[in-house]
Amino acid sequence: MSVIEYAARFNELNRFALNQVVTEQMRMDHFEQGLKGEIKQIIAGYTYTSFQEMYQRAVKIARIISETEIEDRGKGQVKEKFGPGGSNSQGGISFRRVKYGMKQEKGNKPPK
């Protein structure tokens, strides 16, 4: 579903759930929750003064993402969603937990 289709459906359903979208902020929060992946991540990084402003930004972001994907396909490029190590952004580097306040030397287990 495109952002425009989602917004139309969202507005249609709002008529039946007025208690869920009492304020403009509540309406924006519910709209944001229904957006898909990459659009939602980008939208969440900004503060909006109105639902209309948020909606317009979401449509623009969706258009840009769509255009970029079409260009990449045309060039034969595949867009990677994750780094070389899988789903984390550290490129496969794993980290171990460290308890603060306790010195832990290599090879020694911390006291229990």
C-alpha positions, 0 to 999 in steps of 0.5 A, a space after each residue: 500500500 502506498 503512503 497516499 493509499 494508507 493515509 486515505 484509509 487512515 483518515 477513513 477509519 479515524 471517523 470510527 475511532 475518534 477517541 484514538 485520535 483526540 489530539 493532533 499529536 495522537 493522530 500523528 503518532 498513530 499515523 507514524 505507527 502504521 508506516 512501513 520500515 524505511 519511511 517510518 524510520 525517517 519520519 520518526 527522526 523529525 518533529 512535525 507541527 501538524 498531521 498535514 506536514 507529516 503526511 506531505 513529508 511521508 509522501 515525499 520520502 516514499 517517492 524518493 525511495 521509489 525513484 532510488 530503487 528504480 534507478 538502482 534496478 536500472 543500473 543493475 545494482 542491488 541495495 543491501 539492507 544490512 552490512 556485511 555481518 548481517 542485521 547489526 550496523 557494526 558489520 558483524 562485530 560482536 560485543 560482550 557485556 561488561 559489568 561496571 565497577 569490576 575489573 576483568 582481565 583477559 581469560 579470567 572469569 568474574 567472581 560470582 
